[in-house]
Amino acid sequence: MNYLEFEKPLAEIEGKAEELRALARSNSEMDVEKEAAALDRKAEAMLKDLYKDLSPWRKCLVARHPDRPHCRDYVDALFTEYTPLAGDRNFADDHSVMGGIARFNDQPVMVIGHEKGHDTKSRIEHNFGMARPEGYRKAIRLMDMAHRFGLPIVTLVDTPGAYPGKGAEERGQSEAIARSTEKCLQVGVPLISVIIGEGGSGGAVAFATANRIAMLEHSIYSVISPEGCASILWKDSEKMREAAEALRLTAQDLLKLGVIDRIVKEPLGGAQRGRAETIANVGKAIETMLKELSGKKPDALIRDRRHKYLDMGSKGLAA
């Protein structure tokens, strides 16, 4: 288990409980279960206290936790007959974006998402979930295919933001993001999105301009990272805590503003402490959102999606 900075006291208690049990395993005459159980209860109480009212900055840390389920985990668990589709038919295949045709509850769908990778090698291969222009152009191609064949689109968003490298800019990064966002607004099929970790900047909006948006309880969705915001406003990236507060990037704030439609509950301690439960909860949210849009005609889907974004923020402002 990887512990976050604010979880260090919890790590000490859980570590002591594990040490006691390790001693008991090496010496069958030792009976430490009573002491270990007491430490377990203390750790559970501390975990509840830590996660009772997370600050926006701590939610950022949880959203970035390396042990959270990633796009591939959701695809493997929730979708069947997944057939990956590669390439943008123009430049290359971007491994930070995965997508293809699959079945969800036996219904054919197109699933597209950011993949960060789970270890050093795979994170480098997937560019830490930061898509290049060819990644967004691949997504556009898949959305076009879904529109042509009447397949609902499910997007799973988990990116710090679009890749800002020189090559990406030379190949038209901003244009690719804008085209992907535009395509989201044009497709005449149900489009639903789930923010499963980080929803960073235009790189997230390019996939999440949807009829229905859900966010995991401790995920984040923002126009810029707290560190980037702090660097621009205060010329000091160390003010990221203040920036996180000001950006209103939590699921709870965004639900109030009408930016998202529902919050998907995470297990106590975050998705990383209950991967199977988190994936199951996301599956239920996807099922509910698809049912809400079932039977709607293409024109109605497009119109509803456009009005959703024209009205965005007015709910929170009126309050």
N, C-alpha and C positions, 0 to 999 in steps of 0.2 A: 504494500500500500504506500503510495506517495502522499505525503502530508503537505498541506499548504502552510504558509507562514503562520497564519493565525491558529492553526491546528496543532502547533508544537506541544502545548500542555497535554492535549489528548494523546499525542504520539507517545509521550512518556508513560502515561498510565497504561495504554494498550500494550506498550513494549514490556512493561513490568509484568503484566498478566501473562504474556507469551513466554517470558523468561521463566516464570514459575512453572508453567506447564511443560516447558522444555526440560527443566530439572526433573520433574516427575516422570517424564518419558525415559530419562536416562537412569532413573533410580526408582524402581517399582515400589520401594518401601516408603517413599515420600508421599504424603497426602497434603496437597496444596490447593485442592479444588475450592475449598471454602474461601481461602484468601484470594484466589484468582477470580472467583465469582463476585466477591466484593469489589474488586477492581473493575470488573466488567460493568457492574451497576453504576459505579462512579463514572466510568467512561461514557456510558449511555446518557447519564444525566448531563455531563459536560457537553456531549454532542448536541443534545436538545437545546442547551443554553446557547451554544455557539451559533446554531442555525435558526434560532428563534426569530431573530430580527437582523438579518445580514445587511450590512451597508452596501451601497452600490459598488464600491471598490472591491469588497469581498466577493460580491456576486461575479464581478469580472474575473477574479482569480478562480472561482469555482467553474465558471463557464469555460475557462482555458485549461482545466485540469487534464493532464495527458491520459488519464485512465477513463475518462468519459467515453461512452459508446460513440463511435464515429459512423459516418454514412454507410460504409460497407457492413458494419455490424447490423444496422437497421435493415439494409437490403437483404442480407443473408437470413435474418430472422423473420421478417414480415412479408417478404415477397417470394413467390415461386416462379419457376421457369424464367428466371432473369437472364436475358440475352444482352450482353454489353454491346454497345455501338461506339465505334471509335472514330476520331478524326473530324476535322471541320471541312474537309474536301477543298482545302485552300492552302494550308501551310503545314499543319502537324496535328498530332493528338496530344492534348494537354491532360496529363495524368492527375492534375489537381481537381478535375471535373470528371465524374463518372456518371454514366447514364445508359439507359437501354429500356427495352420492352420487357414487361414482367406481368405477373398476375398478383393482384391483391384481393384476398378472399374470392379467388377464382375470377375476378373481373380484370380484363386486360387494361393495363395502364402504362404510361411512360413515366419512369422515375429518373430524376436528375438530382445530383447533389455534389457538394464539395467534399473531398476526401483529404484528411490531414495526414494519415498514416499513424502507425502505432509504435514505431521504434525509429532510431536514427536513420537507418537505411531507407525505410518506407517514407519517412517524413521528407527526406531529401528528394526521393523519387516523385512524391506528390506535391513538392514545393510548399509544404506546410499549409496546404489548402488555399494558397493564393493563386488564383487563376490568371493566365495570360490571355491575350485577345483570342487565340485559337480555342481556348476553353469556352468562352462566351459564344463564339461562333459555332462550336459544336452543340452547345445548348440550344441555340437558335435553330439549327438543323433538326434537332430532335423535337423541338416544339412544333416546327413546321410539319414533321412527319405525324406527330400526334394529332394535329389539327386535321390533316388530310384523312386520317383513318378513324377519327372520332374517339381518340383515346384520352381519358382524363390524365392530367399531368400532376405528379406529386414531386415537389422539390424539397430537399433536405439541406438546410443552409448551415454551414459551419466554416466561416472564413474570417481571418483578421482583416481582410480587405483584398482588393485586386492587387496583383503583383506590380510594384512601381519601378521595375527595372528598365534600363535603357532600351533593350530590345523590344520589350512590351510596348513602350511608348512609340517606338519607331513603327511598329506594326498596327498602331491605332487602338490603343487600349481604351481610351475614353469613348471612341466611336463604337467599339464592340460592346461596351457596357450599355451605352444608350440604345443600341439596336436590340440588345437582349431585353432590356426593359420595355421597349416599344413592342417587341414580339409578345411579351407577356400580356400586354393590353389588347393585342389583336386576335389572339387565338380564340376560336369559338367553341372551346371545350372547357369543362371544369378545371380550374387550376388552384391547387391548394399547396400551402407551404408550411413547413415546420422549422423553426429556428432551434436547432439541437445543441448549439454551443455558442459560438460567436457569430453575430450578424453584423459584419463590419462594412460600413460605407456603401458605395455604389456596387461593390462586389457582391453584397448581399441583396440589395434592392433589385439587381438584374435577374435574380431568381425568385424573389419574394413579392413581386407585384402581382398578387394573387387574389382570387375571390375570397378565400379564407386563409387566415394566418394564425398559426398556433405557436406558442413559445414554451419551451420547458421552463419550469419554475425559476431556475437559477441561470438561465441563458441571458444574453444581452443582445441588443439591436440598436445600432447608433450610426449617425452620419460620419463619425470619426472615432478613433480610439481615444480613451482618456489621456494617454501619454501624448498623442498627436495634438489633441486639443490644448493640453497644458503648454506644450512647446510653442504653439501659435499665440495663445492668449497671454501667457505669463512668461514666455521665453524660458520656461523651467519645467522639464518633463516630470520633476519630482512632485509637482502639484497635481498629479493624476487623481488623487483622492477627491480634491475639490472639483476637478473636471467631471469625474464620474457622477458626483452629486448633481451638477448643473445640467448634464446631458440628458437626464431622465431616460436612461437606457435599460432599465429593468423591465421585466415582463409586467410587473404590477403597475408601473407608471404608464407603460404603453397601452395597457388595457383601458386605463382611465381615459387616455387621449383618443381612443378609438383606432389606434394604429394596428393593433392585433385584435383577434376575435375571441381567443380563449387561452388559458394557461394550463399546461399539462403538468400535473403534480410529479415531483421527484421524491424518491425515498429519503428518509432522514439522513443527512450527511451528503446529499447530492447524488447525481446519477452514477457517479463512480463507485458508490457503495451498494448499489442495487441495479446493476446493468440490465438484468432480465426483466425486473419490474418496470424500469424506465422504458425499455423497448416495448413492452406490452401496453403501457399507458399511451405511448405515441401511436401504436397501432389502433387503439380504441379511438383516439382523436381523429386519425385519418379516416377511419370508418364513418364516424359521425359527420365529418365535414363533407365527405363524398355523398352521403345520403342527403344532406341538406341541399346539395346542388343537383341531385339526380333528377332527370326529366326536364331541366331548364333548357330552353332553346338557345342556340348560339348567340343570337342578337341580345337576349336577356342577360346572358353571362357576360358579354362584352360591356353592355350598358351598366350592369351592376358593378363591375370591376372598375370602370372609369369613375362612376359616382363615388365609390368607396374612397378613391384617392383624391378626388376633388373636395370631399367632405372631411378628410383626415385632419385631426387636430381640433376641429370645431367643438367636439364633445367636451374635451378637457377645458377649452377656453371659455365655453359657456358656463361651465361649473365654477 
